[in-house]
């Protein structure tokens, strides 16, 4: 049986002193400070009346974690540069932060809020009966027709002694002094974990917060890998990466992509399961971080330039970046010839097989073996990877959903052909902000849904009926008109429209049933065009030599 931690206590003045010295810190994996002024006032009221307010759980260590540097616009003291032990708050962040803000009388603009909360505007009612449990003495609004003092003045009694003595009666002065003593001598219950490593500390935090916040793997790894001397903060680096990727419209990728790449490169058996990532060596992660990010960026450049996937929202899975980043980590130059074909086949087989819809970690480990084969110049085996594409009918019967990996794969194919605008033949601009939902302005039902419903024609949401158009074109220019009507309207002003439609894999107006509004013919013809394109990408001319 493990040894139980011993309870301890801290005085208010000691608590504030240790915060001001940088010895008590809030790790970044804690949630933002959210307590209201009223809740803080109630906390201080409980202290004044001698009520217990719960136990603070702290983790004492020489390690330096990535900690919260400020609360809104309130900068917190830095961590000491020497080997001073730091106590990180595992439980009690909201209470400790409230106590600190109240002591300072701080003005805080909380994250996501425009207004500034002034913790100097908490008051103590000097005429209230402290023995009356129903009567709140510490309040968040200035009382009317009663004597009061700011809580900040009470907490900093010695600094305000002369001003208080001049302003208040002897009875009130004595009461203020008594309240000040009550606050300064209050024993805050604490438990300090002193022998535990970071894994145990994180486990304690997670168990404490089972009903609230659960730490993500990335938050845990950010805490574990933080190195102040080397100025390595994984969370900050990832935020910087997303800011950089926003320029290339690939800023929707998740942090799990980075962790998976690290696991597959650094682990002995090339795995990226949670328990494997948690055991990765901190220094090794720091050492290869820049190269991993470089490989990831190269993968994104490759997706954008070679596969012409303009935005990350089109990726069937952002996990697809993992094997490609792995490839570019070990091979710096762009693939050519057969190797390029093998990578293309890999991309489409994974995309059309619902491969990463479940058990992603184990499947990534399997697929890295395929990437290793491609790195050697060999074509991988895909016997157990079932591609869901046996005929054009499969495409016709697929209902369009913006979140479906299969549908996203088809969108990637459509984007590859750089679809042109129906009005002016310009390149359709696609943006992540419009592409997250099925009713995005970029997703156009070539045969409008309203038109099909009006004419009692089924399967209006077929994947094959989707085209990518400019955000302003769909509603204002097309509406619920029949294709023969709105297309003729564009033809009257744009002679080159037939060529632009080819960029949407719509090869002939008449043959595709558009000018006579024949929806079944349109679905059949366009499904054949899409099917042919896909088959060319996953059926390589190359055949492996038969082994004898």
PyMOL commands that set and color helices and strands:
alter all, ss='L'
color gray80, all
select helices_A, chain A and resi 12-20+37-48+93-104+151-155+158-167+170-185+198-208+217-225+234-248+255-266+274-278+282-305+312-314+320-330+337-351+355-357+360-375+392-396+405-416+432-434+449-454+463-465+473-478+483-493+497-502+519-538
alter helices_A, ss='H'
color red, helices_A
select strands_A, chain A and resi 7-11+24-25+56-61+70-71+74-75+86-91+107-108+117-118+123-125+138-139+148-150+187-193+443-445+466-468
alter strands_A, ss='S'
color yellow, strands_A
deselect
rebuild
show_as cartoon
